[in-house]
Amino acid sequence: MRSFDFTAGTAVLTGAASGIGAALAHGLARRGSHLVLLDRDAARLDGVVAALGAAHPDLPIDTHVVDLADGAATARTAAEIRERHPRIRLLINNAGVALGGRFDQVTLEEFSWVVDINFRAVVQLTHQLLPALKAEPGAHLVNVSSLFGLIAPAGQAAYSASKFAVRGFTEALRHELADDGIGVTCVHPGGINTRIAANARVGSGVAIQEYEQGRRRFEKLLTIPPATAAEVILRAVARRRGRVLIGWSAKLPDLLARVTPASYGRILALGVNHGGASARPSASPSPTSPASGVPAQRRAEQSAGENVREAT
C-alpha cells in the first residue's frame, strides 16, 4: 500500500475542539487536508477554527456541533457529512470521555454513556461514512483507543471496556478493508496532557474525596503534549502503520500485560502509589496548548521524528 497523501483530501475528525483532536486539526491543516471537524463544545470548536483560519486562510473547513452520545444526532450529522463530502480520504475517530469509579460505583446509565461515545459512535460513524472512504482511492481510517485498551486497571471498567472494543473493532476492519485499499490504524496513547481527566464524570457511588485522590495520581501520568501525540499519529498514517503506541507510558504497560497478563494490575498499582508514574518520555517538549498557535505545532514536528519510533 502506497504512502498516504494528505494534500487536498477531505479529513473528518471527531473531538476536534481540544487536546489531541485540536492538535490533529492543526497538523492536518499544515499538510493541506480539507477539514470536517466535529465536537460537542461549540465555543472551543470555534476557537480552534479561528486559529486555523488565521494560519490557513484559504483552507476549507466544515464544522458540526454534535453530542456523539446521541445516536440519532450522530446519524443525522453523518448523513450531512456524506451528502456534502461523497469522497472522504481520512476519518479519525478521536472523541472520547472517561468515567471515574469501580463497576459497583457507577450506574448502568453512566456506563452506557461512556460506551456510546467511545465505541458506539465510532462504529456508527465508520459504518455510515465507509462508502465515502471506499469512493476515495488511498483512503485511511484511524480509531483512537487508549493505553486502557491495552491494560484494564481497577476503577476503569467502563472506559477500558469501550477502548478494548475499539481495539478489536479496528483490528477486524484492518483485515476486512485491506482488499479495498483502505489503511486502518489503531492508536493507543499513553499519558497525554489533555482535559479528559478534568472532564471525566464521577460515578454516582464515588465519594468526591476518593475521586480527587485518584484523579491527582492519574494526572501525574499525563506528561506528553497533545501536539507531540498528533504528530506521531499523522506520521504513522503517512506510513500506513496499523498500530501506534504513543509514549513509554503505553509501551511499558503493554509489555507488562503481555508478560504477566493475570497479575499486572498489582504491579501497576504499586507503581502509581509509590511514584512510579514519574518515569516519563524524555523526548517530549514542554506542555503547550494545541490551540495556542502554530509555534507549538512546529516544536512538536521537531520532536515527532524521535517519538514516531514509538509507533509499532
Backbone bond lengths (Angstrom), bond angles and torsions (degrees), N, CA, C in turn:
res aa  C-N    CA-C-N  psi(-1)  N-CA   C-N-CA  omega(-1)  CA-C   N-CA-C  phi
1 M - - - 1.464 - - 1.527 109.18 -
2 R 1.344 115.56 129.57 1.466 119.14 -176.47 1.526 110.35 -71.13
3 S 1.342 116.11 162.67 1.461 120.63 -179.14 1.525 110.13 -63.87
4 F 1.318 115.18 154.54 1.461 121.07 -175.88 1.520 110.34 -78.56
5 D 1.331 115.74 138.08 1.462 122.73 178.66 1.527 109.23 -109.14
6 F 1.310 117.24 112.14 1.463 122.22 -179.01 1.523 112.84 -77.63
7 T 1.338 117.76 -28.52 1.451 122.55 -166.28 1.526 113.00 -60.55
8 A 1.334 115.31 122.39 1.461 123.92 174.41 1.526 113.55 64.82
9 G 1.316 117.95 12.53 1.450 120.78 175.08 1.517 110.27 -92.56
10 T 1.329 116.76 149.58 1.465 120.60 179.00 1.522 109.87 -80.68
11 A 1.333 116.21 126.58 1.466 122.78 178.93 1.517 109.14 -117.19
12 V 1.325 116.69 121.33 1.464 122.91 177.58 1.520 108.05 -99.39
13 L 1.324 117.06 128.63 1.463 122.11 -173.16 1.516 110.05 -135.69
14 T 1.333 117.18 125.18 1.466 120.79 175.93 1.530 110.09 -97.87
15 G 1.328 115.73 158.10 1.463 120.25 -178.39 1.509 111.86 64.24
16 A 1.350 116.11 41.46 1.466 120.78 -170.27 1.518 114.15 -87.55
17 A 1.324 118.64 -1.95 1.460 120.25 -171.31 1.527 114.13 -86.45
18 S 1.307 118.34 -11.88 1.466 119.22 -177.92 1.529 109.44 -162.51
19 G 1.329 115.02 173.63 1.454 121.90 172.91 1.515 114.05 56.89
20 I 1.332 116.06 -139.35 1.458 121.25 -179.01 1.521 110.41 -59.31
21 G 1.343 117.41 -38.32 1.450 120.30 -178.05 1.517 112.98 -60.73
22 A 1.322 117.75 -46.70 1.463 120.74 178.02 1.521 110.91 -62.86
23 A 1.326 116.71 -40.64 1.463 120.49 178.44 1.526 111.16 -65.99
24 L 1.328 117.14 -37.91 1.463 120.33 175.84 1.528 110.94 -63.21
25 A 1.328 116.56 -40.55 1.463 119.78 178.73 1.518 111.05 -58.80
26 H 1.339 116.92 -43.76 1.463 120.48 178.13 1.521 111.23 -65.68
27 G 1.329 116.59 -41.58 1.459 119.81 179.61 1.516 112.27 -65.20
28 L 1.319 117.10 -40.28 1.460 121.14 177.40 1.524 111.07 -66.10
29 A 1.335 116.73 -39.80 1.463 120.62 179.06 1.522 110.77 -61.37
30 R 1.323 116.92 -43.27 1.465 119.89 179.36 1.524 111.47 -64.14
31 R 1.312 116.55 -26.95 1.466 120.43 179.86 1.525 112.29 -88.74
32 G 1.328 117.33 -0.04 1.451 120.91 174.33 1.509 115.78 89.22
33 S 1.342 118.08 13.56 1.458 120.53 177.77 1.525 111.17 -73.84
34 H 1.327 116.53 146.41 1.457 122.12 170.80 1.523 107.36 -86.76
35 L 1.321 117.61 130.21 1.456 121.27 -165.43 1.525 113.84 -104.06
36 V 1.331 114.61 137.31 1.460 123.05 167.96 1.519 105.72 -123.47
37 L 1.326 116.76 109.24 1.451 121.98 -170.04 1.524 111.07 -111.29
38 L 1.339 115.63 132.53 1.460 121.86 -179.85 1.519 110.19 -120.77
39 D 1.327 116.51 139.86 1.457 121.92 171.79 1.521 108.03 -167.20
40 R 1.328 116.27 160.77 1.467 120.32 176.82 1.522 111.91 -91.00
41 D 1.344 118.02 -14.43 1.456 122.81 -177.24 1.523 109.08 -96.32
42 A 1.323 116.37 95.44 1.465 120.99 -174.38 1.533 112.10 -62.36
43 A 1.320 117.12 -41.56 1.461 120.13 -176.21 1.526 111.32 -65.07
44 R 1.319 116.52 -46.91 1.474 119.53 179.69 1.522 111.06 -67.13
45 L 1.328 116.59 -37.25 1.467 119.45 178.20 1.520 110.35 -63.64
46 D 1.323 117.43 -40.34 1.465 120.83 176.28 1.526 110.87 -60.32
47 G 1.339 116.75 -37.89 1.459 120.05 178.58 1.518 112.51 -64.83
48 V 1.328 116.11 -41.18 1.468 120.36 177.80 1.522 110.11 -63.98
49 V 1.335 116.19 -44.53 1.468 120.52 -179.29 1.529 110.49 -63.11
50 A 1.319 117.37 -39.40 1.468 120.45 178.72 1.521 110.85 -62.32
51 A 1.340 116.86 -43.95 1.464 120.67 178.64 1.518 111.04 -64.49
52 L 1.324 116.65 -41.15 1.459 120.45 177.95 1.523 111.00 -64.43
53 G 1.334 116.51 -42.00 1.457 120.29 -179.66 1.516 112.39 -63.94
54 A 1.328 116.29 -36.49 1.465 119.92 178.91 1.519 111.11 -67.40
55 A 1.325 116.21 -38.37 1.464 120.39 -177.96 1.522 112.81 -83.25
56 H 1.348 116.45 -29.48 1.472 121.07 -176.10 1.534 108.33 -136.63
57 P 1.329 118.08 75.29 1.469 121.10 -170.77 1.523 114.65 -62.88
58 D 1.330 118.73 -23.13 1.463 120.89 -177.38 1.523 112.95 -100.07
59 L 1.314 117.11 6.50 1.458 120.40 -175.39 1.528 111.02 -79.65
60 P 1.339 118.76 126.57 1.471 120.20 175.52 1.533 110.86 -68.20
61 I 1.324 116.65 125.92 1.462 122.14 179.36 1.521 108.80 -132.73
62 D 1.311 115.54 125.93 1.456 122.24 176.93 1.525 107.17 -117.18
63 T 1.321 118.24 135.53 1.469 120.36 -177.93 1.523 110.89 -124.68
64 H 1.328 114.70 151.24 1.457 122.26 177.40 1.528 107.77 -140.11
65 V 1.316 116.56 121.33 1.459 121.52 174.52 1.520 107.45 -91.86
66 V 1.324 116.83 115.58 1.464 120.89 -174.89 1.516 109.52 -151.42
67 D 1.317 116.41 140.59 1.457 122.97 173.54 1.526 106.86 -93.20
68 L 1.317 116.89 109.24 1.460 121.22 -175.81 1.530 112.75 -68.64
69 A 1.328 117.36 -8.96 1.461 119.87 173.15 1.525 111.26 -71.47
70 D 1.319 117.13 -18.06 1.459 123.84 179.96 1.526 108.18 -94.60
71 G 1.324 116.97 104.80 1.451 120.51 -176.83 1.514 113.45 -62.37
72 A 1.332 117.41 -38.92 1.457 120.57 -179.81 1.529 111.02 -66.85
73 A 1.330 117.53 -42.50 1.461 121.34 178.22 1.525 110.79 -65.52
74 T 1.330 116.51 -38.43 1.463 120.38 177.16 1.516 110.73 -62.38
75 A 1.328 116.80 -42.24 1.469 120.78 179.08 1.524 111.17 -62.68
76 R 1.335 116.67 -42.76 1.468 119.86 179.56 1.525 110.72 -63.84
77 T 1.316 116.22 -43.00 1.460 119.98 -179.58 1.522 110.85 -63.83
78 A 1.322 117.33 -43.88 1.457 120.76 178.85 1.525 111.09 -60.99
79 A 1.334 116.81 -39.99 1.466 120.63 178.78 1.532 110.85 -64.33
80 E 1.338 116.84 -40.64 1.459 121.02 178.00 1.530 110.83 -63.58
81 I 1.327 115.49 -43.05 1.474 119.76 -179.48 1.528 110.08 -62.71
82 R 1.316 116.20 -44.98 1.465 119.05 -177.50 1.530 111.05 -67.09
83 E 1.325 117.28 -34.10 1.463 119.86 178.02 1.521 111.03 -66.58
84 R 1.344 116.26 -41.44 1.464 119.94 -179.19 1.521 112.17 -78.95
85 H 1.329 116.33 -28.38 1.465 120.95 -174.54 1.533 109.32 -132.30
86 P 1.323 117.55 79.89 1.463 120.05 -177.87 1.521 113.82 -67.97
87 R 1.319 115.66 -14.30 1.476 120.71 176.34 1.527 108.12 -124.64
88 I 1.316 116.28 120.43 1.463 122.48 -179.65 1.522 108.49 -122.17
89 R 1.323 115.39 127.76 1.466 119.16 -178.06 1.523 112.31 -90.14
90 L 1.331 117.22 -29.71 1.460 120.03 -176.17 1.517 110.22 -144.40
91 L 1.323 115.94 128.87 1.466 122.20 172.56 1.516 108.09 -119.91
92 I 1.336 116.35 122.31 1.463 121.46 177.91 1.525 108.32 -117.66
93 N 1.317 116.22 107.76 1.466 122.36 174.76 1.531 107.91 -87.08
94 N 1.316 115.15 94.68 1.465 121.71 -173.15 1.523 113.41 -109.00
95 A 1.336 118.42 -26.34 1.462 121.40 -173.18 1.524 111.51 -59.14
96 G 1.321 115.76 141.12 1.459 119.99 178.77 1.519 111.55 -161.69
97 V 1.339 115.41 155.25 1.463 121.98 178.25 1.527 108.69 -133.83
98 A 1.324 115.60 163.56 1.463 121.07 -178.90 1.527 110.06 -127.94
99 L 1.320 114.53 160.14 1.468 121.86 -179.91 1.521 108.45 -139.79
100 G 1.320 116.89 123.37 1.456 121.35 179.90 1.514 111.90 -89.18
101 G 1.328 116.09 131.13 1.460 119.96 176.19 1.510 113.26 137.34
102 R 1.327 115.67 146.60 1.458 120.75 174.42 1.524 109.69 -67.10
103 F 1.324 116.63 164.05 1.457 121.54 -176.86 1.524 111.60 -56.99
104 D 1.339 117.38 -37.43 1.464 119.72 -179.09 1.526 112.79 -81.46
105 Q 1.349 117.66 2.38 1.459 121.35 177.94 1.526 112.91 -107.79
106 V 1.334 116.91 -3.10 1.459 120.34 -178.45 1.524 109.63 -116.91
107 T 1.318 115.81 153.54 1.457 119.77 176.97 1.532 109.34 -85.77
108 L 1.321 116.22 163.73 1.462 119.66 176.23 1.524 111.03 -64.72
109 E 1.325 117.12 -32.08 1.462 120.32 176.49 1.526 110.94 -63.80
110 E 1.333 116.27 -43.93 1.469 120.04 177.96 1.524 110.83 -64.72
111 F 1.319 116.49 -42.35 1.463 121.14 178.61 1.528 109.85 -60.68
112 S 1.336 116.59 -45.17 1.459 121.17 -177.72 1.523 111.70 -66.28
113 W 1.325 117.21 -32.73 1.468 121.15 177.30 1.523 110.93 -58.46
114 V 1.322 116.70 -44.65 1.465 121.20 178.44 1.523 110.58 -64.24
115 V 1.328 116.54 -48.21 1.463 120.88 -178.09 1.525 110.92 -63.27
116 D 1.334 117.31 -38.44 1.460 120.63 179.78 1.522 111.72 -60.51
117 I 1.306 117.51 -46.45 1.468 120.95 -176.99 1.523 111.46 -77.39
118 N 1.313 116.41 -46.42 1.459 120.06 -172.70 1.516 113.73 -77.57
119 F 1.342 117.75 -27.28 1.465 119.61 -175.98 1.531 113.07 -124.52
120 R 1.335 117.60 -55.26 1.463 118.51 -176.86 1.519 112.04 -58.21
121 A 1.318 118.01 -41.90 1.467 120.89 179.77 1.529 111.02 -65.63
122 V 1.313 117.49 -35.72 1.467 121.41 176.54 1.526 109.68 -61.96
123 V 1.325 116.15 -47.79 1.462 120.83 179.30 1.526 110.61 -63.13
124 Q 1.325 116.17 -45.12 1.458 121.11 -176.13 1.521 111.85 -63.98
125 L 1.325 117.41 -48.77 1.461 120.45 -179.69 1.526 111.14 -65.10
126 T 1.324 116.17 -41.27 1.465 119.25 179.32 1.520 110.25 -62.67
127 H 1.330 116.87 -43.31 1.459 120.87 -178.08 1.532 111.05 -64.03
128 Q 1.332 116.99 -44.03 1.455 120.27 -176.81 1.527 113.06 -75.35
129 L 1.328 117.56 -27.97 1.460 120.50 -177.15 1.526 113.14 -99.94
130 L 1.321 116.96 -4.45 1.465 119.70 -178.92 1.534 112.63 -59.72
131 P 1.337 119.99 -39.97 1.465 117.85 176.71 1.527 113.08 -58.30
132 A 1.338 116.89 -36.07 1.466 119.94 178.53 1.525 111.08 -70.01
133 L 1.328 117.42 -33.46 1.467 120.88 175.02 1.528 110.36 -67.62
134 K 1.322 116.22 -42.27 1.471 119.56 179.92 1.525 111.77 -66.32
135 A 1.344 117.05 -25.82 1.467 120.93 179.71 1.521 112.72 -76.65
136 E 1.329 116.97 -12.50 1.468 121.72 -176.59 1.526 109.52 -109.60
137 P 1.331 118.72 111.44 1.470 120.25 178.71 1.523 111.49 -58.36
138 G 1.334 115.91 135.25 1.463 120.21 177.92 1.508 114.30 77.78
139 A 1.336 118.40 22.76 1.465 121.76 -178.54 1.523 111.18 -70.27
140 H 1.341 114.64 166.45 1.462 120.28 -177.31 1.521 109.89 -147.81
141 L 1.322 115.54 146.43 1.470 123.31 178.33 1.518 109.04 -122.34
142 V 1.332 116.31 133.07 1.463 122.35 176.11 1.519 108.40 -124.35
143 N 1.317 116.50 125.17 1.464 121.77 172.54 1.523 108.24 -116.11
144 V 1.322 116.47 127.40 1.457 121.51 -178.80 1.527 108.66 -91.81
145 S 1.319 115.77 111.03 1.462 122.19 172.99 1.525 106.71 -89.53
146 S 1.316 118.15 -125.57 1.466 120.07 -176.33 1.523 108.87 -172.75
147 L 1.326 114.95 166.19 1.460 120.16 163.51 1.525 109.50 -52.33
148 F 1.344 116.19 -35.86 1.462 120.41 -178.75 1.521 112.01 -84.26
149 G 1.320 116.25 12.63 1.453 122.14 163.66 1.514 110.83 -99.26
150 L 1.332 115.34 0.19 1.464 122.70 176.15 1.520 111.42 -111.65
151 I 1.330 115.27 -35.33 1.458 122.39 177.02 1.528 107.81 -130.97
152 A 1.327 116.44 160.78 1.467 120.31 -177.57 1.523 109.57 -133.35
153 P 1.334 117.65 87.37 1.461 120.27 -178.06 1.520 112.09 -77.04
154 A 1.314 115.67 160.69 1.465 121.06 176.01 1.522 110.10 -58.42
155 G 1.324 115.66 143.18 1.451 121.08 179.36 1.515 114.07 86.67
156 Q 1.341 117.48 2.89 1.462 120.75 -178.06 1.526 111.36 -129.94
157 A 1.332 116.91 36.10 1.463 120.34 -175.61 1.530 111.46 -61.18
158 A 1.324 117.80 -47.39 1.465 120.55 -178.04 1.526 110.86 -67.75
159 Y 1.317 116.24 -48.35 1.468 120.10 -177.44 1.524 110.99 -63.75
160 S 1.320 117.54 -46.52 1.461 120.51 179.73 1.519 111.47 -64.05
161 A 1.332 117.35 -41.31 1.461 119.91 178.38 1.527 110.44 -58.00
162 S 1.334 116.75 -43.91 1.466 120.13 -178.77 1.522 111.37 -67.99
163 K 1.320 117.35 -39.10 1.458 120.15 -175.90 1.531 112.52 -79.25
164 F 1.345 117.54 -32.03 1.461 118.99 170.79 1.521 109.74 -64.72
165 A 1.333 117.32 -36.76 1.465 121.03 177.70 1.525 110.81 -63.65
166 V 1.329 117.45 -42.76 1.463 121.08 176.61 1.521 110.08 -59.26
167 R 1.307 116.26 -42.49 1.466 120.68 -179.94 1.532 111.00 -60.85
168 G 1.322 117.75 -50.02 1.453 120.82 -179.46 1.516 112.32 -63.29
169 F 1.316 116.67 -43.81 1.460 122.50 178.57 1.526 110.30 -59.05
170 T 1.324 116.36 -45.42 1.462 121.01 -176.72 1.523 111.34 -68.26
171 E 1.313 117.12 -40.67 1.459 119.43 179.49 1.525 111.36 -64.40
172 A 1.323 116.88 -38.65 1.464 119.95 176.90 1.530 110.78 -64.43
173 L 1.335 116.65 -43.25 1.463 119.97 179.23 1.521 111.87 -63.96
174 R 1.318 117.03 -34.11 1.470 119.37 178.64 1.525 110.38 -57.97
175 H 1.310 116.25 -41.16 1.459 120.23 179.82 1.531 111.22 -75.04
176 E 1.335 117.34 -38.19 1.452 120.99 -176.60 1.528 112.55 -70.99
177 L 1.336 117.49 -35.36 1.457 121.06 -172.36 1.523 113.77 -94.71
178 A 1.321 116.78 -0.17 1.467 119.74 -178.55 1.524 111.34 -59.51
179 D 1.325 117.40 -42.02 1.464 120.25 -178.83 1.515 112.64 -69.83
180 D 1.345 117.03 -18.51 1.464 120.89 176.49 1.521 112.24 -86.87
181 G 1.324 117.08 -2.40 1.461 120.74 -179.41 1.510 113.96 74.79
182 I 1.338 117.72 18.54 1.465 122.08 178.91 1.525 109.05 -98.48
183 G 1.319 116.41 121.44 1.457 120.70 176.13 1.516 110.33 -77.44
184 V 1.333 116.30 148.58 1.465 121.39 -178.91 1.524 108.92 -135.51
185 T 1.324 116.31 128.75 1.460 122.39 -179.25 1.518 110.16 -124.59
186 C 1.335 116.39 132.54 1.461 122.00 171.78 1.523 108.13 -107.71
187 V 1.321 116.43 126.39 1.461 122.05 -174.77 1.524 109.67 -108.31
188 H 1.336 115.90 132.59 1.466 122.39 177.20 1.528 108.64 -121.79
189 P 1.355 117.33 86.85 1.463 118.94 177.56 1.535 111.01 -70.43
190 G 1.328 115.14 144.84 1.456 120.30 172.27 1.516 109.24 -88.94
191 G 1.316 117.71 -127.56 1.464 121.38 -174.86 1.510 112.54 -84.41
192 I 1.334 116.80 82.24 1.466 121.49 179.92 1.525 109.07 -91.01
193 N 1.324 115.75 136.22 1.462 121.54 -175.40 1.529 110.21 -80.79
194 T 1.349 116.04 76.56 1.457 121.56 179.16 1.528 109.83 -115.69
195 R 1.348 116.03 -174.95 1.458 121.95 -177.97 1.523 112.29 -91.28
196 I 1.343 118.25 8.00 1.459 119.02 -172.27 1.525 112.13 -63.89
197 A 1.343 117.57 -37.12 1.465 119.54 179.30 1.527 110.93 -69.34
198 A 1.339 116.25 -42.79 1.460 120.18 -179.63 1.530 111.47 -65.70
199 N 1.343 116.09 -31.38 1.467 120.59 -176.85 1.519 113.45 -93.22
200 A 1.332 117.40 -1.51 1.467 120.05 -176.80 1.527 110.78 -63.15
201 R 1.326 115.60 143.72 1.452 120.07 171.90 1.523 109.64 -77.44
202 V 1.304 115.04 155.22 1.468 120.89 178.12 1.520 108.08 -108.24
203 G 1.329 116.33 128.48 1.451 120.15 178.58 1.515 111.95 -56.05
204 S 1.328 115.93 146.08 1.467 120.67 -175.87 1.517 112.67 -58.60
205 G 1.330 117.22 -28.46 1.459 120.29 -177.74 1.506 115.02 -95.78
206 V 1.337 117.15 10.89 1.467 120.83 -177.53 1.519 109.91 -97.03
207 A 1.326 116.91 128.63 1.461 121.00 174.33 1.523 109.14 -69.96
208 I 1.325 116.77 137.72 1.464 121.25 -176.59 1.524 111.02 -57.65
209 Q 1.321 117.61 -41.10 1.469 120.29 179.60 1.524 110.91 -61.55
210 E 1.324 116.20 -42.43 1.466 120.92 178.61 1.527 110.54 -62.86
211 Y 1.337 115.89 -43.16 1.461 119.76 -178.95 1.529 110.96 -65.27
212 E 1.328 117.89 -45.61 1.460 121.16 -178.04 1.521 111.36 -61.99
213 Q 1.323 116.73 -38.11 1.460 120.07 177.86 1.529 110.70 -63.14
214 G 1.343 116.16 -43.93 1.454 120.17 178.47 1.513 112.34 -67.22
215 R 1.332 116.46 -38.90 1.461 120.10 -179.96 1.516 111.20 -63.38
216 R 1.339 117.01 -41.54 1.463 119.65 -179.81 1.520 111.21 -63.70
217 R 1.339 116.54 -39.56 1.470 119.38 177.19 1.524 110.59 -64.72
218 F 1.334 115.90 -42.56 1.459 120.26 -177.42 1.525 111.33 -65.71
219 E 1.338 117.19 -39.33 1.453 119.94 -176.47 1.529 112.71 -66.80
220 K 1.334 116.86 -19.14 1.462 119.55 174.82 1.526 111.67 -64.90
221 L 1.327 116.70 -22.71 1.457 121.33 179.54 1.525 112.41 -80.13
222 L 1.334 117.14 -16.02 1.465 120.67 -170.88 1.522 109.82 -88.53
223 T 1.318 116.75 84.19 1.462 121.54 -172.35 1.523 113.89 -117.26
224 I 1.320 118.57 -12.23 1.469 121.02 -175.12 1.525 109.34 -93.97
225 P 1.329 118.68 125.42 1.467 120.97 179.89 1.528 111.41 -63.73
226 P 1.328 118.21 142.25 1.466 120.76 177.51 1.522 113.19 -56.55
227 A 1.327 117.31 -35.63 1.465 119.98 -179.35 1.524 111.33 -61.99
228 T 1.323 116.38 -37.86 1.463 120.06 177.94 1.519 110.56 -66.88
229 A 1.341 116.15 -44.37 1.462 120.28 179.04 1.529 110.72 -60.70
230 A 1.327 116.97 -41.60 1.460 120.52 -179.12 1.519 111.70 -62.76
231 E 1.324 116.71 -41.33 1.459 119.37 179.21 1.524 111.58 -65.76
232 V 1.325 117.07 -38.44 1.460 120.06 176.42 1.529 109.94 -60.15
233 I 1.326 115.99 -45.07 1.467 120.62 -178.71 1.526 110.89 -62.99
234 L 1.331 117.82 -47.79 1.452 120.57 -174.93 1.527 111.85 -69.39
235 R 1.309 117.38 -34.48 1.463 119.17 175.55 1.523 111.12 -70.10
236 A 1.310 116.43 -32.62 1.465 119.82 175.29 1.524 110.66 -67.84
237 V 1.336 117.34 -39.02 1.462 120.68 176.08 1.525 109.96 -61.75
238 A 1.322 116.80 -45.31 1.467 120.49 179.59 1.528 111.28 -56.45
239 R 1.328 116.65 -34.54 1.464 121.88 -179.36 1.525 112.99 -93.43
240 R 1.341 116.43 2.42 1.467 122.83 177.88 1.528 112.53 60.14
241 R 1.316 116.42 38.90 1.455 119.14 177.87 1.525 110.08 -74.29
242 G 1.324 115.96 141.39 1.448 120.37 -177.50 1.514 114.69 -85.13
243 R 1.315 116.60 -23.43 1.475 120.27 -173.72 1.517 109.03 -143.78
244 V 1.318 116.42 130.78 1.460 121.15 -177.31 1.521 109.60 -129.86
245 L 1.329 116.51 122.72 1.461 122.67 171.85 1.522 106.86 -110.36
246 I 1.334 116.76 124.32 1.458 120.47 -175.06 1.524 109.68 -105.50
247 G 1.311 116.33 115.66 1.455 122.05 175.77 1.518 112.71 88.71
248 W 1.314 114.58 151.64 1.469 119.42 175.90 1.515 111.27 -65.53
249 S 1.330 116.89 -21.15 1.466 119.98 176.22 1.517 111.52 -67.87
250 A 1.325 118.09 -13.42 1.463 121.85 170.76 1.523 110.77 -101.04
251 K 1.325 116.97 -40.04 1.463 119.95 -173.67 1.526 112.75 -69.99
252 L 1.338 117.08 -40.28 1.467 118.86 -178.62 1.528 112.42 -68.68
253 P 1.357 119.56 -45.97 1.465 118.64 175.50 1.526 112.86 -61.74
254 D 1.327 117.32 -34.82 1.460 120.09 177.25 1.521 110.39 -61.69
255 L 1.330 116.30 -44.36 1.463 120.49 177.46 1.522 110.99 -63.96
256 L 1.328 116.02 -41.47 1.465 120.70 -179.86 1.528 110.74 -62.04
257 A 1.345 116.51 -41.54 1.464 120.04 179.79 1.521 111.84 -66.42
258 R 1.327 116.55 -31.19 1.466 119.76 178.07 1.532 111.04 -72.06
259 V 1.331 115.62 -37.47 1.464 119.70 -176.00 1.521 111.09 -80.12
260 T 1.348 116.86 -40.99 1.469 121.03 -178.36 1.524 109.64 -127.81
261 P 1.322 118.21 69.68 1.469 120.37 -171.91 1.516 115.17 -63.30
262 A 1.333 118.10 -24.02 1.461 119.88 -176.85 1.519 113.55 -98.93
263 S 1.331 117.76 -11.32 1.469 119.13 -172.85 1.521 114.10 -131.99
264 Y 1.344 118.14 8.18 1.458 118.53 -176.66 1.523 112.42 -65.08
265 G 1.347 118.23 -22.76 1.456 120.85 -178.20 1.511 113.01 -59.18
266 R 1.327 116.88 -40.87 1.474 120.09 179.64 1.521 111.09 -65.81
267 I 1.334 116.28 -38.46 1.464 120.05 -179.61 1.522 110.51 -67.86
268 L 1.335 117.06 -42.18 1.461 120.62 178.95 1.522 111.27 -63.51
269 A 1.331 116.78 -41.57 1.463 120.69 -179.89 1.523 110.99 -62.22
270 L 1.322 116.86 -40.65 1.456 120.61 177.69 1.522 110.93 -63.50
271 G 1.350 116.23 -40.64 1.458 119.87 -179.05 1.506 111.96 -64.10
272 V 1.341 117.86 -44.57 1.463 120.97 -179.45 1.522 111.17 -67.93
273 N 1.334 117.25 -44.55 1.462 120.95 -176.01 1.520 113.45 -69.80
274 H 1.341 116.70 -22.55 1.459 119.59 -177.56 1.530 112.40 -113.24
275 G 1.341 114.96 22.11 1.460 118.05 172.38 1.496 114.64 85.74
276 G 1.328 118.32 12.71 1.449 120.30 178.97 1.509 112.68 -64.26
277 A 1.335 115.83 -18.04 1.460 119.20 -179.08 1.517 112.54 -70.89
278 S 1.332 117.63 -6.66 1.456 118.93 -178.94 1.506 112.62 -71.91
279 A 1.343 117.62 -17.29 1.451 120.18 176.00 1.518 108.62 -69.51
280 R 1.328 117.31 123.67 1.457 119.88 -175.26 1.517 109.91 -144.71
281 P 1.351 118.54 157.82 1.448 121.63 -177.88 1.524 110.66 -63.58
282 S 1.322 117.52 125.89 1.456 120.79 -177.10 1.522 111.71 -77.71
283 A 1.353 117.81 -14.98 1.460 120.22 -177.13 1.518 112.98 -81.10
284 S 1.330 118.37 -11.00 1.459 120.41 -174.92 1.520 111.19 -76.69
285 P 1.349 118.02 135.40 1.453 120.62 174.15 1.515 111.32 -72.98
286 S 1.322 115.83 175.54 1.462 119.58 179.79 1.512 110.17 -64.60
287 P 1.346 117.74 144.99 1.463 120.39 -179.05 1.520 111.10 -59.47
288 T 1.330 115.32 134.39 1.448 121.96 178.56 1.512 108.47 -141.70
289 S 1.311 117.56 139.94 1.461 120.44 178.60 1.516 110.29 -63.31
290 P 1.353 118.51 127.79 1.452 120.44 -178.48 1.519 113.49 -65.66
291 A 1.314 117.52 -21.25 1.463 119.42 -178.60 1.523 112.12 -92.08
292 S 1.335 117.30 2.80 1.456 119.74 -173.17 1.515 112.48 -79.94
293 G 1.345 117.75 -14.71 1.449 117.99 176.89 1.503 112.57 147.17
294 V 1.326 115.18 172.54 1.458 121.17 -175.06 1.530 113.84 -67.66
295 P 1.350 121.35 -36.42 1.462 119.61 -178.21 1.520 113.47 -52.50
296 A 1.325 118.47 -39.61 1.466 120.31 178.89 1.511 110.74 -61.51
297 Q 1.324 117.33 -37.11 1.451 120.90 179.70 1.518 110.73 -68.74
298 R 1.316 116.70 -38.82 1.465 119.51 179.51 1.525 111.06 -66.17
299 R 1.341 115.85 -38.95 1.464 117.84 176.89 1.520 110.05 -63.46
300 A 1.333 115.73 -36.30 1.463 119.52 178.63 1.513 110.80 -64.61
301 E 1.348 117.90 -37.89 1.455 120.22 179.35 1.524 110.77 -62.23
302 Q 1.326 116.03 -37.73 1.449 119.44 -179.34 1.518 112.10 -63.84
303 S 1.341 116.67 -36.77 1.460 120.13 -178.69 1.512 112.91 -87.33
304 A 1.334 117.39 -17.75 1.466 119.77 -174.75 1.512 112.00 -68.28
305 G 1.336 117.61 -23.35 1.455 119.18 176.81 1.516 112.06 -58.09
306 E 1.342 116.33 -38.00 1.459 119.75 177.13 1.514 111.10 -79.51
307 N 1.327 117.24 -42.15 1.458 120.05 -175.81 1.515 114.14 -67.25
308 V 1.368 117.01 -26.75 1.448 118.85 -178.84 1.524 111.14 -66.64
309 R 1.331 117.01 -17.72 1.448 118.99 175.05 1.527 111.71 -66.24
310 E 1.334 116.02 -14.30 1.449 119.54 177.77 1.522 111.92 -85.68
311 A 1.346 117.93 -1.17 1.454 120.74 174.02 1.515 109.63 -84.56
312 T 1.355 117.04 130.12 1.444 119.94 -176.87 1.519 110.17 -127.21
